[in-house]
Amino acid sequence: MKVHVRSFAFLVALAVAGCASPQLYHPDPEPGVGHYGYSELPIDSTRYEVTFTGDFNTPTETVDQYALFRCAEITVAHGYDYFIVEHTRHWSMVHYHRTQLVTTYKMRMYHGERPDRNPNSYDAHEMISVVGPTIKRDS
C-alpha cells in the first residue's frame, strides 16, 4: 500500500509541475500595474533600483534570483565588474484578488574584484555565466 501511495503522490506532483507555466524573464511592460517582469530606475551614474515582479505562481526564490540577475546585466552593460546590494525590499501586491511577489534591490556598481567579506556583493560576470543558463526567457 505504501508503494502505491508514494507512486500516486509522485504522479500528482509531476502532473501539477507540468501544468505550471515557468516564470519568464522579460521587461515589465507597465511596472506596478499587475504585470510581471523586471524594471529598473537609475538613481545616479553608479546606482540603480531594480525590481522583479513575479506572476501569481512564482516562488520567492525565483523573484529574488531574477532581480539579482537583472542587477548583473545592468552592471556588465555599464562596463562595471561587480555590484553591492545596498537595500532590499520584499513586498507583495494584490491585483485582481491575486497576490504577486515583488523584490526590489538598490544596488551600486563597481570596477575591480568583488570584496569577499561583503555578503551583499556579487560578481556580475560570474552571475551571468552561472545563473544565465537557468533563466527562462521568451522564445
N, C-alpha and C positions, 0 to 999 in steps of 0.2 A: 504494500500500500504506500509506503514512504517513497518508493521509486516513482510510482505513478504521480504522486502529488508533486514531487520535485520536477518531474518532466513537464507536467501541466503548468507549473509556475514558471518554468523556463520558457515554455512556448508563449505564455501570456506576455511575459516581459519582452520577448523577442518581437511579438506582434505589435505591442504598444510602441516599442522603439522604432519599428518600421513605419508606423503611422505618423510619428512626429517628424515634422519637417525641420531640417537643420537651420540654425540661425545663420543668415548670410551676412557677410561683411561688406558693407557699402555705405556711401554717404546717406545721412538722414535728409530726405528732401525738404522737410519742414520741422526743424528741431522744436521740441516741446508741444507738438500738436498730436501726438499719439502714433507717429510713425516710428520705425526703428532704424538704427544705423549710427554712424559716427558723425560728429560735428566738432569743429574747433573754433576758438576765438583767440586771436593774437592779443596778448597783453602788452608786450613790448617786443624788441627785436630778438630776445632770447627766451621769452616766456609765453606759454600758451595754456589755455584752458581747453582740455579735451574731454569730450563726453561721448559715451556709448550708451544707447538705449536699446534694450533687448525687446524682442517681441514677447508675447504673453507666455511662451513656454521656455524661454531662455534661462538656463541656470545662472546663478550669480557668478560662478567661476568664469563662464564664457563672457559675460558682460565685462568683467574685470580684465580678462585676457585681451579682449578686442580693444578696449580703451588703451591698455598699455601698448599694444601693437601699433595703434594709431600714433601714440606718442613717439615710438621708434621711427615710424615712417616720416613723420614731420622733422624729427631730429636729423635723419640722414638727408632728407630733401634740402635742408638748410645748411648742409655741409658740416654738421657737428657729429661728435662721436658717441656721446652718452647724455643721458638726461637724469635729473633727480626730481622725484615727485615731492613737491613741497606741501601739498594739501590734497586730501582725498575726501570725497563726499559720496556716500551711497544713499540713494533715496529711491522712492517709488512714486509713480504717478498712475492715477486711475483714469482710463479712457474707455468710454462705453462699458462701464461696470467691470472692466478687466484691469488687472494690475500689471504694470510694466516696471522692470527693474532698471535703474539708471546708475552709472558710475561716472563721476567727474573727477579728473585729475588736473591740478595746477602743476605744471612742470616747467623746469628751466633746463636749457640745452647748454652743453659744454664741449670744448675741444679736449683731446688727450685721452688718457686712460681713466677708466671708471674707478673711483675710490672704493677699495674692497671693504672698508669699515663702515660704509654707509648703506644700510639695508634698503634705502629708498632710491638707490642709484641703479641704473640699468644701462648696459652696453647696447646701444641701438643696433649696431651691425650684427652682433651676435643674436639679438632677439629676432631680427628679420630672418636670419638664416635658419635658426632653430624653430621658431614658432610659425614663421611664414608658411611652411608646407601644411600646417594643420588648420589654417584659416580657410573657412568655406566662403567662396566668393560667388557672385553672379556669374553665370556662364557666358 
